[in-house]
Amino acid sequence: MHLDLNHWLTQTLALEASDLHLSAGLPPMLRVHGELQPLPFPVLTPRQLEDILRQVLPDWSDQEPITKLTSPLARHQAWPQDHDTAIDWPGLGRFRVNVFAQSRGWSSVWRVIPQQLPSLDAIAAPACLTDWGRQPHGLLLVTGATGSGKSTTLAALVHHLNTTQALHILTLEDPIEFQHQSQRSLVQQRNVPGHSASFDTALRAALRQDPDVILVGEMRDLPTVRLALSAAETGHLVLGSLHTRSATQAVERLVDVFPSEDKAMVRQQLSLSLLGVVTQTLCRRSDGPGRVAAHEVLFATPAVRNLIRESKTSQLPNVLQTGAQFGMQTMAQSLAGLVAQGRITPAEAQLHAT
C-alpha cells in the first residue's frame, strides 16, 4: 500500500474528518466538520496521483492514463466516467472512494465509513424511524443534500431492524458502505453495478427473492421509482434515499419522474404506500466538536395522503407546520429547537434554513 496515502488516511481519522480529497495540482485536503482544510504536503502532480490510484485501486487501474493524453480532443474522448468503489484499508478501516477526471488530471474523494455500525439513538434519529420500521409494508424516504448523513441514517435503521426483528433484509447499494453481519435478520447486500447491472434490474429480481425489507441506495430514475412503489404496495417495506432538501420536494420528485399521462396513477400509488419522509442536514455544533443533524419529518397522515392524491403538494409545508401532534416538524422548527438547546448557534441555523 502507498505510504503517503496511508499517512493521509491516518490523518483523516485522527482529525475526525469525513472526507479526504486528492486532486492533481493541489495538496491533499480534508473536510473536517464540514470545512475543507489542506494537509501540510506539497502539491500532487498528475503523475503522482495517477500512480497512487493505480497502485491501490485495481478495479480502476485499467483506465487509459490521462498523462498519455495530449490534445484537448483526445483527452475529452478518452476520459472515463466517474468510478465508485469501496475499499478496506489495513489497520484503518473502510472508505468509499470516487475517482473522476477534471481539468488538471485525476481527482479522488475518500469518504470515511465508520467501523462501528451507528445506532438510531447515537445519531439522534427521529423516533418515527423505529415506528415505521415495524410496518410490514410501505415506502420510507430519507432525503437531504449530498453529505447530509442519509447513508448513515439508513444504515442505523437497517442495524436496528437486524438486531430486533427476524426479517430478510436485501440492500441495493452503489457502492456497499456499511457492512452488516446477519443477527436476528438475514441481511444480504448487493453492489450495483457488480452484483447486478442496475438498480431497476436488481429491484426487479428482488421481488422474487422473498425479502421483507428492501433498501434502495438511491431512487434515481423512472424504472427504479416505479418498481420501488410497486414493491411497497405489494407487501414489502422499502427504504430509499433521494437528493432533495425538503419532504415536499421528495414527494414532488417521485411524481415528476413519470410522464404526464402516468402522474395521476403514481400519485394514487404514492398516497397509499408512503409511510413518511425524513429530510436531514448536518449542522456545526456549538457545544463541542462535530456536527448534529436537524430533521424535517413528514408523516403520511390521511390529510397528507389526500394532498398527494389530489396534486396539492404545495400545501404540504402548512401541514408540516401544524402537524406537531402527529410527530411532524419543519426543518425550521428542528433548527430552532437545536438553537434553544444550545447545540448550534442562530447563525448556523440560518445557514441551513430552507
Secondary structure, DSSP 8 states (H G I E B T S, - for coil): --HHHHHHHHHHHHTTEEEEEEETTS--EEEETTEEEE-SS----HHHHHHHHHHH-TTTTTS--GGG--SHHHHHHH----EEEEEEETTTEEEEEEEEEETTEEEEEEEEE-SS---TTTTT--THHHHHHT-SSEEEEEE-STTSSHHHHHHHHHHHHHHHS--EEEEEESS--S----SSSEEEEEETTTTSS-HHHHHHHHTTS--SEEEES---SHHHHHHHHHHHHTT-EEEEEE--SSHHHHHHHHHHTS-GGGHHHHHHHHHHHEEEEEEEEEEE-SSSSSEEEEEEEEE--HHHHHHHHTT-GGGHHHHHHH-GGGT-B-HHHHHHHHHHTTSS-HHHHHHH--
